[in-house]
């Protein structure tokens, strides 16, 4: 019997899943699939907490699929090789999946589509992790918007209740629509078999945040000392364990500021899809040859939270210990690295990519380029945030600092790694000279 494979990537859930809903209505029984992509995994540290999180979610889905009368197929390897083997093992009519807009993913998907086409197998992808994608929101000139304010206004003018309507994947996920695993495919790769160690980090539950948290978001989102001042949903958005439609609909009903912050996510993902080169180089051609400083010792101190700027150090230590970093601390830390220390933003982006549980390339690259003044949408290149001012405004009693920097206020805490005024003037001078 021919089957449809549904290829999970950034959508580790069966409920409100656009591509899965379409697959379950394809006319063939559906076998969910997850591939531990060796090309991605070989770049990760052996104790990467994100892989532990992914494996736990895949195992959860496998148990849910079994309970529904079906199964979930999990394979490890390079994606083209995995699909070549699957085409031998199963009579595949089609492969359904949800779109992924990162440069590697778009190239991979194009290669897989070509491979499947050569075997007369359909490849269909669906929009699931954003509300609007690709060319759905363009300027009057037919170009991608590079001004967030205009994009947000257009986004809110275009959105309708249908855009938040859940897909019926959970209702359709039942035995008569599901394919069975072949004998021997019930086992799934383990961390040890893939060469990794288990490393757990706490994540919030995979469901909508409490209404009170959402209602108060605009009032407390910049206060890092609060334990629940933000929704903490970013990790679930990254891996698709919660539906973007549910979260944005809740925000639309309860807090305009939160909705606007989530629209940034659509915006940055759209920009990365249109300009994939910005993953590794400045969007602004004038800013591609800045004379960044090479200072391994200062960079190491920044990574370890030993800069002498309490808000920055607290944020970096929170990141290193938990895989999470409060957004206000992210701003302070990024600003210190790319301006006062004048170290290449790509080094900061890379460090965050290794440490953040919620690492999302489009958001991370977009925000780092915003801070560096190099992006399509960017803070003015001559704007240099003061870490001391950020401290006084958002953690005046040093509550957040004291949570993560126990030696603060003692002789063991270092002096500031750079004088703010000196660093600011140096950065502005070097950028002015380096712009072409």
Buried (B, 14 or more C-beta within 10 A) or exposed (E): EEBBBBBBBBBBBBBBBBBBBBBBBBEBBBBBBBBBBBEBBEEBEEEBBBBBBBBBBBBBBBEBBBEBEBBBBBBBBBBBEBBBEBBEEBEBBBBBBBBBBBBBBBEBBEEBBEBBEEEEBBBBBBBBBBBBBBEBBBEEEEEBBBEBEEBBEBBEEEBEEEBBEBBBBBEBBEEEBBBBBEEEBBEBBEBEEBEBEEBEBEBBEBEBBEEEBBEBBBEEBBBBBBEEBBBBBBBBBBBBBBBBBBBBBBBBEBBEEBBBBBBBBBBBBBBBBBBBEBBEBBBBEEBEEBEBBEBEEBBEBBBEBBBBBBBBBBBBBBBBEBBBBBBBBBBBBBBBBBBBBBBBBBBBBBBBBBBBBBBBBBBBBBBBBBBBBBBBBBBEBEEBBBBBEBBEEBBEEBEBBBBBBEEBEEEEBEEBBBEBEEBBEBBBEBBEEBBE
